[in-house]
Amino acid sequence: MNKLPLSPELIKQLSQKHGLPDAGSASIREIFHLVNLIERETGLRFVRMEMGVPGLPTPSIGIEAEIEALKNGVSAIYPEISGLPLLKDETARFARLFLNIDVSPQGCIPTVGSMMGGMITFLVANRNDSTKEGTLFLDPGFPVQKQQVKMLGHTYYSFDIYKYRGEKLRPKLESYLQTGKISSLLYSNPNNPAWICLTEEELSIIGKLASEYDVIVIEDLAYFGMDFRKDYSRPGEPPFQPTIAHYTDNYVILISSSKIFSYAGQRIGMMVISDHLFNRSYPDLLRYYSSDKFGHSVVYGALYALSAGVAHSAQYGLAAVIKAQNDGTYNYREDVKEYAEKAAIMKNIFVSNGFNIVYDRDIDVPIADGFYFTISYPGMDSKELLRELILYGVSAISLDITGSERNDGLRACVSLVPRDLFLDLSVRLKMFRDAHPR
């Protein structure tokens, strides 16, 4: 610990040399790059909380299925654009067993990660009505999704949902939808970064208003089943993962393989489009695509132009993992509950050293322990706090870039912090507290 705190001048020099912005306003990937540079320059091992990267091994069943597929020659064959039939079938089955919804396999479409699923949905949902403008984000949220709509030239709106929980959500949400400008609405559940979890009452409000104002809901389930206060992992048995699909037919669900199945490196996720929406006609889509059908425009318009499908072997691997989960021979929860256990320990370390949890309540109950949590320190805004923590070998991201109204907080991800660094984290935060008395 004799290297700490690091020199602010060193951080400034590295940032300027490599064209990086001030850490307090940097993106997730820019923070990631900066910390890599600092570690190489100083030899210091950081407590890295900036990236939402799974820190667990991929289930062997997926790896073995990919190897077998490669041995059988799939690398020489273009995959079907709409997806491997086995994967589509198992995803529809997964939706029935874990979401308690029925959807046709035709609407279960593999994409190159859920980020591409979001991009594809924006490309179609935000072009289905020439009188509308873009997306409403229920913040705080994943910053790159706003970057996607900005790249596409779409307008977006947003508000921090934390003050509008429960019935308070209805008038706030309707104030945006009644303008007639909103094509699509996006949220994550559990929420990245706050880890709040929308209730059935809130999903009902969103769904009914979406139907009333003809808005497509994009439900990002990147952290599927990871509200560990309930066990959503038993196939075909309640409780089921809460979903908008029970309250509107206007939905696209994004299911990531990265967190629930630790399959991040293969860049594969699933879009689940309702049968109603998949087959719906929007005449204004003909401005951009060869068909006015939503599903056809997704597959043979947007997906075809972006990647023409997803890597063949990765589809076989994910299909095997989902099938095992569906069959009950594998249970993702047994692996990923490690995140909740680490979050509980890490939150206690921060709070014991004078930090506060920013998003600390889920309406009337304590926030769950999971993949993320949020922190603040008295007397500091988020930019200053992040700059100072980096000097003590601790990295995170500012809530400023997530659409949060809390300009004093940071998002901390637990996945890449091994338990053998918990003692270092405790020591570094004590040094930080001693240097910044409350």
C-alpha positions as CSV (number, residue, x, y, z in Angstrom):
1,M,0.0,0.0,0.0
2,N,3.1,2.2,0.0
3,K,2.2,3.4,-3.5
4,L,-1.0,4.9,-2.4
5,P,-2.4,7.5,-2.9
6,L,-1.2,7.6,-6.5
7,S,0.0,10.9,-8.0
8,P,-2.8,13.0,-9.6
9,E,-0.2,14.2,-12.0
10,L,0.5,10.7,-13.2
11,I,-3.2,10.1,-13.9
12,K,-3.5,13.4,-15.8
13,Q,-0.4,12.6,-17.9
14,L,-1.7,9.2,-18.8
15,S,-5.1,10.6,-19.7
16,Q,-3.7,13.3,-21.9
17,K,-1.2,11.0,-23.6
18,H,-3.9,8.6,-24.6
19,G,-6.6,11.2,-25.5
20,L,-8.8,10.2,-22.6
21,P,-11.2,12.6,-20.9
22,D,-11.2,13.5,-17.2
23,A,-12.1,10.3,-15.3
24,G,-15.1,12.0,-13.7
25,S,-16.9,12.3,-17.1
26,A,-15.4,9.3,-18.9
27,S,-17.4,6.4,-20.3
28,I,-17.2,2.9,-19.0
29,R,-14.8,1.7,-21.6
30,E,-12.7,4.9,-21.2
31,I,-12.4,4.2,-17.5
32,F,-11.5,0.6,-18.2
33,H,-8.7,1.8,-20.6
34,L,-7.4,4.3,-18.1
35,V,-7.2,1.8,-15.3
36,N,-5.4,-0.6,-17.6
37,L,-2.8,2.1,-18.3
38,I,-2.4,2.9,-14.6
39,E,-2.0,-0.7,-13.6
40,R,0.7,-1.2,-16.3
41,E,2.5,2.0,-15.3
42,T,2.5,1.4,-11.5
43,G,2.1,-2.3,-11.1
44,L,-0.8,-1.7,-8.7
45,R,-3.6,-4.1,-8.7
46,F,-6.9,-2.1,-8.8
47,V,-10.1,-3.0,-7.2
48,R,-12.0,-2.8,-10.4
49,M,-15.7,-2.0,-10.2
50,E,-16.1,-0.1,-13.5
51,M,-17.1,-2.9,-16.0
52,G,-20.1,-5.1,-15.8
53,V,-18.1,-8.1,-16.9
54,P,-19.1,-11.6,-15.6
55,G,-16.5,-12.9,-13.2
56,L,-17.6,-16.5,-13.4
57,P,-16.7,-19.5,-15.7
58,T,-18.9,-20.4,-18.6
59,P,-21.0,-23.6,-17.9
60,S,-19.0,-26.5,-19.5
61,I,-22.1,-27.7,-21.3
62,G,-22.0,-24.7,-23.6
63,I,-18.3,-25.0,-24.3
64,E,-18.6,-28.7,-25.1
65,A,-21.6,-28.0,-27.5
66,E,-19.6,-25.3,-29.3
67,I,-16.6,-27.6,-29.7
68,E,-18.8,-30.4,-31.1
69,A,-20.5,-28.0,-33.5
70,L,-17.1,-26.8,-34.7
71,K,-15.9,-30.3,-35.2
72,N,-19.0,-31.0,-37.3
73,G,-18.0,-28.1,-39.6
74,V,-20.5,-25.3,-38.8
75,S,-17.7,-22.7,-39.1
76,A,-17.8,-23.2,-42.8
77,I,-21.5,-22.5,-43.1
78,Y,-23.4,-19.3,-42.9
79,P,-25.9,-19.4,-40.0
80,E,-29.6,-18.8,-40.7
81,I,-30.2,-15.1,-40.2
82,S,-33.3,-15.7,-38.1
83,G,-31.3,-18.1,-35.9
84,L,-30.6,-21.8,-35.3
85,P,-34.0,-23.6,-35.0
86,L,-32.9,-25.5,-31.9
87,L,-31.9,-22.2,-30.2
88,K,-35.2,-20.6,-31.2
89,D,-37.2,-23.5,-29.9
90,E,-35.4,-23.6,-26.6
91,T,-35.7,-19.9,-26.1
92,A,-39.5,-20.1,-26.7
93,R,-39.6,-22.9,-24.2
94,F,-37.5,-20.8,-21.7
95,A,-39.9,-18.0,-22.0
96,R,-42.8,-20.3,-21.2
97,L,-41.0,-22.0,-18.2
98,F,-39.3,-18.9,-16.6
99,L,-41.5,-16.0,-17.8
100,N,-44.8,-17.8,-17.9
101,I,-45.5,-16.5,-21.4
102,D,-46.2,-18.1,-24.8
103,V,-44.3,-16.9,-27.8
104,S,-43.6,-18.5,-31.1
105,P,-40.1,-19.5,-31.9
106,Q,-40.2,-17.2,-35.0
107,G,-40.0,-14.3,-32.6
108,C,-37.0,-15.6,-30.7
109,I,-34.1,-14.2,-32.6
110,P,-30.4,-14.5,-31.7
111,T,-28.3,-11.2,-31.9
112,V,-24.7,-10.4,-31.3
113,G,-25.3,-9.6,-27.7
114,S,-28.3,-7.8,-26.2
115,M,-26.7,-4.5,-27.3
116,M,-27.3,-5.5,-30.9
117,G,-30.8,-6.5,-29.9
118,G,-31.4,-3.0,-28.7
119,M,-29.9,-1.5,-31.8
120,I,-32.1,-3.6,-34.0
121,T,-35.2,-2.7,-32.1
122,F,-34.4,1.0,-32.3
123,L,-33.9,0.7,-36.0
124,V,-37.4,-0.7,-36.5
125,A,-39.5,0.5,-33.6
126,N,-38.4,4.1,-34.0
127,R,-39.2,4.1,-37.7
128,N,-42.6,2.6,-37.7
129,D,-44.5,5.9,-37.4
130,S,-43.3,9.1,-39.1
131,T,-45.2,11.2,-36.6
132,K,-43.1,10.0,-33.7
133,E,-39.6,10.9,-32.7
134,G,-37.8,8.2,-30.6
135,T,-37.3,6.5,-27.3
136,L,-38.2,7.2,-23.6
137,F,-35.6,5.8,-21.2
138,L,-36.7,5.0,-17.6
139,D,-33.4,6.0,-16.0
140,P,-30.9,5.4,-14.5
141,G,-29.8,3.1,-17.2
142,F,-27.0,1.7,-19.4
143,P,-25.3,4.7,-21.1
144,V,-24.5,3.0,-24.4
145,Q,-28.2,2.5,-25.2
146,K,-28.6,6.3,-25.4
147,Q,-25.4,6.4,-27.5
148,Q,-27.1,4.0,-29.9
149,V,-30.1,6.2,-30.5
150,K,-27.9,9.2,-30.8
151,M,-25.9,7.4,-33.5
152,L,-29.1,6.7,-35.4
153,G,-30.2,10.3,-35.2
154,H,-33.2,9.6,-33.1
155,T,-34.6,11.8,-30.4
156,Y,-34.7,10.5,-26.9
157,Y,-36.3,11.5,-23.6
158,S,-35.6,10.2,-20.1
159,F,-36.4,10.6,-16.4
160,D,-35.0,9.1,-13.2
161,I,-37.7,6.6,-12.1
162,Y,-36.5,6.4,-8.4
163,K,-38.8,9.3,-7.3
164,Y,-41.8,7.9,-9.2
165,R,-42.2,4.4,-7.9
166,G,-45.5,2.7,-7.5
167,E,-48.6,4.6,-8.4
168,K,-46.5,7.8,-8.8
169,L,-45.2,6.3,-12.0
170,R,-48.5,6.6,-13.8
171,P,-48.9,10.4,-14.2
172,K,-45.1,10.9,-14.8
173,L,-45.0,8.3,-17.5
174,E,-48.3,9.5,-19.1
175,S,-47.0,13.0,-19.3
176,Y,-44.4,11.8,-21.8
177,L,-46.5,9.3,-23.7
178,Q,-49.4,11.7,-24.2
179,T,-47.2,14.0,-26.3
180,G,-47.5,11.4,-29.1
181,K,-43.7,11.7,-29.7
182,I,-42.6,8.4,-28.1
183,S,-42.1,5.3,-30.4
184,S,-40.4,3.1,-27.8
185,L,-39.8,2.9,-24.1
186,L,-36.8,1.1,-22.5
187,Y,-35.9,0.0,-19.0
188,S,-33.9,-2.7,-17.4
189,N,-35.2,-5.0,-14.6
190,P,-33.3,-5.5,-12.3
191,N,-32.0,-2.0,-13.0
192,N,-28.5,-1.2,-14.2
193,P,-27.1,0.7,-12.2
194,A,-29.5,1.2,-9.3
195,W,-30.5,-2.5,-8.9
196,I,-34.1,-1.5,-8.2
197,C,-36.7,-4.0,-9.4
198,L,-40.0,-3.0,-10.9
199,T,-43.1,-4.4,-9.3
200,E,-46.1,-6.1,-10.9
201,E,-48.0,-2.9,-10.2
202,E,-45.4,-0.8,-12.0
203,L,-45.2,-3.2,-15.0
204,S,-49.0,-3.1,-15.2
205,I,-48.9,0.7,-15.4
206,I,-46.2,0.7,-18.1
207,G,-48.0,-2.0,-20.1
208,K,-51.4,-0.5,-20.0
209,L,-50.1,3.0,-21.0
210,A,-48.0,1.5,-23.7
211,S,-51.0,-0.2,-25.2
212,E,-53.1,3.0,-24.9
213,Y,-50.5,5.2,-26.6
214,D,-49.3,2.5,-29.0
215,V,-45.7,2.5,-27.7
216,I,-43.3,-0.5,-28.0
217,V,-41.8,-1.5,-24.7
218,I,-38.2,-2.8,-24.8
219,E,-37.6,-4.8,-21.7
220,D,-33.9,-5.3,-21.0
221,L,-33.6,-8.5,-18.9
222,A,-29.8,-8.5,-18.9
223,Y,-29.8,-9.6,-15.3
224,F,-32.6,-12.1,-15.7
225,G,-33.6,-13.8,-12.4
226,M,-30.9,-12.0,-10.4
227,D,-33.2,-10.4,-7.9
228,F,-32.0,-12.9,-5.3
229,R,-34.8,-12.1,-2.9
230,K,-36.8,-14.6,-4.8
231,D,-35.9,-17.8,-6.6
232,Y,-36.9,-17.6,-10.3
233,S,-34.7,-20.5,-11.3
234,R,-37.1,-23.5,-11.1
235,P,-38.5,-24.4,-14.6
236,G,-42.3,-24.1,-14.8
237,E,-42.7,-23.2,-11.1
238,P,-43.7,-19.9,-9.6
239,P,-42.4,-17.3,-8.9
240,F,-41.6,-16.3,-12.5
241,Q,-39.4,-13.5,-13.6
242,P,-41.6,-10.4,-13.7
243,T,-42.2,-9.2,-17.2
244,I,-44.1,-6.6,-19.2
245,A,-45.4,-9.4,-21.4
246,H,-48.3,-9.9,-19.0
247,Y,-49.6,-6.4,-19.5
248,T,-49.2,-5.5,-23.2
249,D,-48.6,-7.2,-26.6
250,N,-46.3,-4.4,-27.7
251,Y,-43.1,-5.7,-26.4
252,V,-39.6,-6.8,-27.3
253,I,-37.7,-8.6,-24.5
254,L,-33.9,-8.6,-24.6
255,I,-32.3,-11.6,-22.8
256,S,-28.6,-11.5,-22.4
257,S,-26.5,-14.6,-22.1
258,S,-23.6,-12.6,-20.6
259,K,-24.6,-12.5,-16.9
260,I,-27.1,-15.3,-16.3
261,F,-25.0,-17.8,-18.2
262,S,-21.5,-16.2,-18.1
263,Y,-21.4,-16.3,-21.9
264,A,-20.2,-12.7,-22.5
265,G,-17.2,-13.6,-24.7
266,Q,-19.3,-15.2,-27.4
267,R,-21.4,-12.0,-27.8
268,I,-24.8,-13.6,-28.1
269,G,-28.2,-12.7,-26.8
270,M,-31.8,-13.3,-27.6
271,M,-34.6,-11.0,-28.7
272,V,-38.1,-12.2,-27.8
273,I,-40.8,-10.4,-29.8
274,S,-44.5,-10.9,-29.1
275,D,-46.4,-12.8,-31.7
276,H,-48.7,-9.7,-32.0
277,L,-45.9,-7.3,-32.7
278,F,-43.9,-9.7,-34.9
279,N,-46.8,-10.0,-37.3
280,R,-48.0,-6.4,-37.1
281,S,-48.0,-4.1,-40.1
282,Y,-46.6,-0.6,-40.0
283,P,-46.9,1.1,-43.4
284,D,-44.3,3.7,-42.5
285,L,-41.7,0.9,-42.3
286,L,-41.7,0.8,-46.1
287,R,-39.7,4.0,-46.0
288,Y,-36.7,1.9,-44.9
289,Y,-37.5,-1.8,-45.4
290,S,-39.0,-4.1,-48.1
291,S,-41.9,-5.1,-45.8
292,D,-44.3,-3.3,-43.6
293,K,-44.2,-6.2,-41.1
294,F,-42.3,-5.6,-37.9
295,G,-40.8,-9.1,-37.6
296,H,-39.7,-9.2,-41.3
297,S,-38.1,-5.8,-41.0
298,V,-36.2,-6.9,-37.8
299,V,-34.8,-10.1,-39.4
300,Y,-34.4,-9.3,-43.1
301,G,-33.9,-5.5,-42.7
302,A,-32.0,-4.5,-39.6
303,L,-30.4,-7.8,-38.6
304,Y,-29.4,-8.7,-42.1
305,A,-27.7,-5.3,-42.7
306,L,-25.9,-5.3,-39.3
307,S,-24.4,-8.7,-39.1
308,A,-26.4,-11.2,-41.2
309,G,-26.8,-13.4,-38.2
310,V,-24.8,-14.6,-35.2
311,A,-21.8,-16.9,-35.1
312,H,-22.9,-20.5,-35.7
313,S,-21.0,-22.3,-32.9
314,A,-22.1,-19.7,-30.3
315,Q,-25.7,-20.5,-31.1
316,Y,-25.1,-24.2,-30.5
317,G,-23.4,-23.4,-27.2
318,L,-26.2,-21.2,-25.9
319,A,-28.9,-23.6,-27.1
320,A,-27.3,-26.3,-25.0
321,V,-27.1,-24.2,-21.9
322,I,-30.7,-23.0,-22.3
323,K,-31.9,-26.6,-22.9
324,A,-30.1,-27.7,-19.7
325,Q,-31.8,-24.9,-17.8
326,N,-35.1,-25.8,-19.2
327,D,-34.6,-29.5,-18.5
328,G,-33.6,-28.7,-14.9
329,T,-30.2,-30.4,-15.3
330,Y,-28.5,-27.0,-14.8
331,N,-29.4,-24.1,-12.5
332,Y,-27.9,-20.7,-13.3
333,R,-28.8,-19.4,-9.8
334,E,-26.3,-21.7,-8.1
335,D,-23.5,-20.0,-10.0
336,V,-24.6,-16.3,-10.1
337,K,-25.7,-16.0,-6.5
338,E,-22.0,-15.4,-5.8
339,Y,-22.7,-11.8,-7.0
340,A,-25.2,-11.2,-4.2
341,E,-22.9,-12.6,-1.6
342,K,-20.0,-10.4,-2.7
343,A,-22.3,-7.3,-2.9
344,A,-23.4,-7.8,0.7
345,I,-19.8,-7.9,1.9
346,M,-18.6,-5.0,-0.3
347,K,-21.5,-2.7,0.7
348,N,-20.6,-3.3,4.3
349,I,-17.0,-2.4,3.7
350,F,-18.0,0.9,2.0
351,V,-20.6,1.8,4.6
352,S,-18.1,1.0,7.4
353,N,-15.8,3.6,5.9
354,G,-18.3,6.5,5.8
355,F,-19.9,5.9,2.4
356,N,-23.6,5.9,1.7
357,I,-25.7,3.7,-0.6
358,V,-27.3,6.0,-3.1
359,Y,-30.2,3.9,-4.3
360,D,-30.9,2.2,-1.0
361,R,-34.6,1.3,-1.1
362,D,-36.8,-0.6,-3.4
363,I,-40.0,1.3,-2.6
364,D,-40.5,0.2,1.0
365,V,-37.9,-2.5,1.3
366,P,-34.1,-2.5,1.3
367,I,-32.4,-2.7,-2.1
368,A,-31.4,-6.3,-3.1
369,D,-27.8,-7.5,-3.2
370,G,-26.8,-8.2,-6.7
371,F,-24.5,-7.3,-9.6
372,Y,-24.4,-3.6,-8.9
373,F,-24.8,-1.1,-6.1
374,T,-24.4,2.6,-5.8
375,I,-22.2,4.7,-3.5
376,S,-21.6,8.3,-2.4
377,Y,-19.4,10.1,0.0
378,P,-20.4,13.2,2.0
379,G,-19.2,16.4,0.6
380,M,-18.1,15.1,-2.8
381,D,-19.9,15.1,-6.2
382,S,-19.5,12.0,-8.4
383,K,-16.7,13.4,-10.5
384,E,-14.5,14.4,-7.5
385,L,-15.3,11.1,-5.8
386,L,-14.3,9.0,-8.8
387,R,-11.1,11.0,-9.3
388,E,-10.1,10.6,-5.7
389,L,-11.0,6.8,-5.5
390,I,-8.8,6.1,-8.5
391,L,-5.8,7.6,-6.5
392,Y,-6.5,4.8,-4.0
393,G,-6.6,2.0,-6.5
394,V,-10.4,1.8,-6.7
395,S,-12.4,2.3,-9.9
396,A,-16.1,2.7,-10.7
397,I,-18.2,4.8,-13.0
398,S,-20.1,8.1,-12.4
399,L,-23.9,8.0,-12.1
400,D,-23.9,11.2,-14.2
401,I,-23.5,9.1,-17.4
402,T,-26.5,6.8,-16.5
403,G,-29.2,9.5,-16.5
404,S,-29.4,9.5,-12.8
405,E,-30.4,12.7,-11.0
406,R,-27.9,11.9,-8.2
407,N,-24.8,13.8,-9.2
408,D,-23.0,12.6,-6.0
409,G,-22.9,8.9,-6.8
410,L,-21.0,6.1,-8.4
411,R,-22.0,2.7,-9.8
412,A,-20.0,-0.2,-8.4
413,C,-20.0,-3.6,-10.1
414,V,-19.0,-6.6,-7.9
415,S,-18.2,-9.1,-10.6
416,L,-14.5,-8.5,-11.2
417,V,-13.6,-8.0,-7.6
418,P,-12.3,-11.3,-6.3
419,R,-12.7,-12.1,-2.6
420,D,-8.9,-12.0,-2.1
421,L,-9.1,-8.2,-2.8
422,F,-11.7,-7.5,0.0
423,L,-9.0,-6.9,2.5
424,D,-7.2,-4.5,0.2
425,L,-10.5,-2.7,-0.5
426,S,-11.0,-2.3,3.2
427,V,-7.5,-0.9,3.8
428,R,-7.7,1.5,0.8
429,L,-11.1,2.8,1.9
430,K,-9.8,3.4,5.4
431,M,-6.9,5.4,3.9
432,F,-9.4,7.3,1.8
433,R,-11.6,8.0,4.9
434,D,-8.6,9.2,6.9
435,A,-7.6,11.5,4.1
436,H,-11.2,12.8,3.7
437,P,-12.7,13.1,7.2
438,R,-16.4,13.7,7.2
